[in-house]
Amino acid sequence: MHPRNPYAENPPDFRALAESYAKLAEFLHYDAIIDFSDPEAVCALTEALLHKDFDIDVDLLPDRLCPRIANRLNYILWLQDLLDSDSYDSNNVNQNTPIWGLDIGTGTSCIYPLLGCRLRANWNFIASDVDNLAVSHAAKAVARNKLAERILVVQTAPADPLFPNPLLRDSHAMQYFHFTMCNPPFYSSSADYNASQSLKVTSAHSFTAATPEEMITPGGEAAFVQRMINESMEAFRIHPVTGNTWYTSMLGKLDSLKTVVSTLREHRISNYAVAEFIQGQHTRRWAVAWRFCGRRLLPNLTRPEDPVPSAAVRGLLPPATGFTLNLRRAKETDSRHLLDKVLSMLEADFGELMRLEKLCQRDCAEAYISGYSSQGNVWSRKFRRKRRRDSEDDDHVVQGTPGEGIGFGFRIFVEDSVKTEVTRCVLHWSYGSDPIVFESFCGMLKDRIQSLVP
């Protein structure tokens, strides 16, 4: 589960839930056991959890997909991480600015918009679906929870673009969606579904009632997400501002994740993220996200450590956005002193080519260096040779002007280890498009920082 998922360490107490939600008591057997093969019991449990833990009132249909709350929460919490990663230098975790999301295939429960709005007061949604009943039932759920001002449920057709132009939504105006989300049907056909069920060694932990439209899509989930990739690329070509959008999807098959990541790499989309959610012994899901602007994710999102992804997923992770240099701690040099020396070195060597600032981390006094170069790799021999030629040809030195268009951004942290005699210099790649440039920067900085430590 996601580390912030409240159910990770505190599984639901069915007896206490039944006391607060009378409908669930009808399905509670001896020793507070629920029959998970009964779709009505599963719906009652989900309704009780939403009512008690999130103040969400829904009336779920037993013949439609019933959302598993812990699993849906994993996705929402991961989306929060993606959006919050953009706010690092500004010390603003997007708690005030309106955030707009698009939920593709919201279903009868409208679960993602409802959860998203309850967890973040500044989140808003457009929730779309091609199914008439899903649209009408989702709209009722939104109205029942008094969220009509923040969630707009719309009917779409299968042939419509997946990502409508948000500029056309006059009543809910925004420049672009901050994120899109989707949980597409797993299977490509009835035969694909039946074959999947036959491979299961044991019966399903929890019965899944659903219509064919909720379980099957042409080509399966991988093909659906590939369509998302193609349409997102076209949207970026027409409206460059959509480069800020995080396009995301949940996936139910590891093979689908492999196919989607392969497609992203084929299109040279390196700014992506992968997550793996493991819930108990029965459920494993994956999520993928991508976008086209240069803002990079924090290292813990490109290379997760809590928990560490499985071996099958590690080969699918995006380029690293972090690098750690371990240094022998000098008695006369603490982390703050070394950080100042690094900043002075960068200012002396690249001050006219980089915008350099010393900032403080969120919620603490620890400082770090934030740097930007509008001309990218200004430390390379190639750049220095070109700069000399420009100087000789034009009789002046070409200087970088911060704000012309950021080509490469970074953060530098220096930390003293409490347990060992080691000082850690941690580099974050915050902006750019080429992982090789970040690797080059790490190599350059490694040599220079090591020379600063006596």
Secondary structure in CASP SS format (residue, H / E / C, confidence):
PFRMAT SS
TARGET T0000
AUTHOR 0000-0000-0000
METHOD secondary structure of the structure
MODEL  1
M C 1.00
H C 1.00
P C 1.00
R C 1.00
N C 1.00
P C 1.00
Y C 1.00
A C 1.00
E C 1.00
N C 1.00
P C 1.00
P C 1.00
D C 1.00
F H 1.00
R H 1.00
A H 1.00
L H 1.00
A H 1.00
E H 1.00
S H 1.00
Y C 1.00
A H 1.00
K H 1.00
L H 1.00
A H 1.00
E C 1.00
F C 1.00
L E 1.00
H E 1.00
Y H 1.00
D H 1.00
A H 1.00
I E 1.00
I E 1.00
D C 1.00
F C 1.00
S C 1.00
D C 1.00
P H 1.00
E H 1.00
A H 1.00
V H 1.00
C H 1.00
A H 1.00
L H 1.00
T H 1.00
E H 1.00
A H 1.00
L H 1.00
L H 1.00
H H 1.00
K H 1.00
D H 1.00
F H 1.00
D C 1.00
I C 1.00
D C 1.00
V C 1.00
D C 1.00
L C 1.00
L C 1.00
P C 1.00
D C 1.00
R C 1.00
L C 1.00
C C 1.00
P C 1.00
R C 1.00
I H 1.00
A H 1.00
N H 1.00
R H 1.00
L H 1.00
N H 1.00
Y H 1.00
I H 1.00
L H 1.00
W H 1.00
L H 1.00
Q H 1.00
D H 1.00
L H 1.00
L H 1.00
D H 1.00
S H 1.00
D C 1.00
S C 1.00
Y C 1.00
D C 1.00
S C 1.00
N C 1.00
N C 1.00
V C 1.00
N C 1.00
Q C 1.00
N C 1.00
T C 1.00
P C 1.00
I E 1.00
W E 1.00
G E 1.00
L E 1.00
D E 1.00
I E 1.00
G C 1.00
T C 1.00
G C 1.00
T C 1.00
S C 1.00
C C 1.00
I H 1.00
Y H 1.00
P H 1.00
L H 1.00
L H 1.00
G H 1.00
C H 1.00
R H 1.00
L H 1.00
R C 1.00
A C 1.00
N C 1.00
W E 1.00
N E 1.00
F E 1.00
I E 1.00
A E 1.00
S E 1.00
D E 1.00
V C 1.00
D C 1.00
N H 1.00
L H 1.00
A H 1.00
V H 1.00
S H 1.00
H H 1.00
A H 1.00
A H 1.00
K H 1.00
A H 1.00
V H 1.00
A H 1.00
R H 1.00
N C 1.00
K C 1.00
L C 1.00
A C 1.00
E C 1.00
R C 1.00
I E 1.00
L E 1.00
V E 1.00
V E 1.00
Q E 1.00
T C 1.00
A C 1.00
P C 1.00
A C 1.00
D C 1.00
P C 1.00
L C 1.00
F C 1.00
P C 1.00
N C 1.00
P H 1.00
L H 1.00
L H 1.00
R C 1.00
D H 1.00
S H 1.00
H H 1.00
A C 1.00
M C 1.00
Q C 1.00
Y C 1.00
F C 1.00
H C 1.00
F E 1.00
T E 1.00
M E 1.00
C E 1.00
N C 1.00
P C 1.00
P C 1.00
F C 1.00
Y E 1.00
S C 1.00
S C 1.00
S H 1.00
A H 1.00
D H 1.00
Y H 1.00
N H 1.00
A H 1.00
S H 1.00
Q H 1.00
S H 1.00
L C 1.00
K C 1.00
V C 1.00
T C 1.00
S C 1.00
A C 1.00
H C 1.00
S C 1.00
F C 1.00
T C 1.00
A C 1.00
A C 1.00
T C 1.00
P H 1.00
E H 1.00
E H 1.00
M H 1.00
I E 1.00
T C 1.00
P C 1.00
G C 1.00
G H 1.00
E H 1.00
A H 1.00
A H 1.00
F H 1.00
V H 1.00
Q H 1.00
R H 1.00
M H 1.00
I H 1.00
N H 1.00
E H 1.00
S H 1.00
M H 1.00
E H 1.00
A H 1.00
F H 1.00
R H 1.00
I H 1.00
H C 1.00
P H 1.00
V H 1.00
T H 1.00
G H 1.00
N H 1.00
T C 1.00
W E 1.00
Y E 1.00
T E 1.00
S E 1.00
M E 1.00
L E 1.00
G C 1.00
K C 1.00
L H 1.00
D H 1.00
S H 1.00
L H 1.00
K H 1.00
T H 1.00
V H 1.00
V H 1.00
S H 1.00
T H 1.00
L H 1.00
R H 1.00
E H 1.00
H C 1.00
R C 1.00
I C 1.00
S C 1.00
N C 1.00
Y E 1.00
A E 1.00
V E 1.00
A E 1.00
E E 1.00
F E 1.00
I E 1.00
Q E 1.00
G C 1.00
Q C 1.00
H C 1.00
T E 1.00
R E 1.00
R E 1.00
W E 1.00
A E 1.00
V E 1.00
A E 1.00
W E 1.00
R C 1.00
F C 1.00
C C 1.00
G C 1.00
R E 1.00
R C 1.00
L C 1.00
L C 1.00
P H 1.00
N H 1.00
L H 1.00
T H 1.00
R C 1.00
P C 1.00
E C 1.00
D C 1.00
P C 1.00
V C 1.00
P C 1.00
S C 1.00
A H 1.00
A H 1.00
V H 1.00
R H 1.00
G C 1.00
L C 1.00
L C 1.00
P C 1.00
P C 1.00
A C 1.00
T C 1.00
G E 1.00
F E 1.00
T E 1.00
L E 1.00
N E 1.00
L E 1.00
R E 1.00
R C 1.00
A C 1.00
K C 1.00
E C 1.00
T C 1.00
D C 1.00
S H 1.00
R H 1.00
H H 1.00
L H 1.00
L H 1.00
D H 1.00
K H 1.00
V H 1.00
L H 1.00
S H 1.00
M H 1.00
L H 1.00
E H 1.00
A H 1.00
D H 1.00
F H 1.00
G C 1.00
E C 1.00
L C 1.00
M C 1.00
R E 1.00
L E 1.00
E E 1.00
K E 1.00
L E 1.00
C E 1.00
Q C 1.00
R C 1.00
D C 1.00
C C 1.00
A C 1.00
E C 1.00
A E 1.00
Y E 1.00
I E 1.00
S E 1.00
G E 1.00
Y E 1.00
S E 1.00
S C 1.00
Q C 1.00
G C 1.00
N C 1.00
V C 1.00
W C 1.00
S C 1.00
R H 1.00
K H 1.00
F H 1.00
R H 1.00
R H 1.00
K H 1.00
R H 1.00
R H 1.00
R H 1.00
D H 1.00
S H 1.00
E H 1.00
D H 1.00
D H 1.00
D C 1.00
H C 1.00
V C 1.00
V C 1.00
Q C 1.00
G C 1.00
T C 1.00
P C 1.00
G C 1.00
E C 1.00
G C 1.00
I C 1.00
G C 1.00
F E 1.00
G E 1.00
F E 1.00
R E 1.00
I E 1.00
F E 1.00
V E 1.00
E E 1.00
D E 1.00
S C 1.00
V C 1.00
K C 1.00
T C 1.00
E C 1.00
V E 1.00
T E 1.00
R E 1.00
C E 1.00
V E 1.00
L E 1.00
H E 1.00
W E 1.00
S E 1.00
Y E 1.00
G C 1.00
S C 1.00
D C 1.00
P H 1.00
I H 1.00
V H 1.00
F H 1.00
E H 1.00
S H 1.00
F H 1.00
C H 1.00
G H 1.00
M H 1.00
L H 1.00
K H 1.00
D H 1.00
R H 1.00
I H 1.00
Q H 1.00
S H 1.00
L H 1.00
V C 1.00
P C 1.00
END
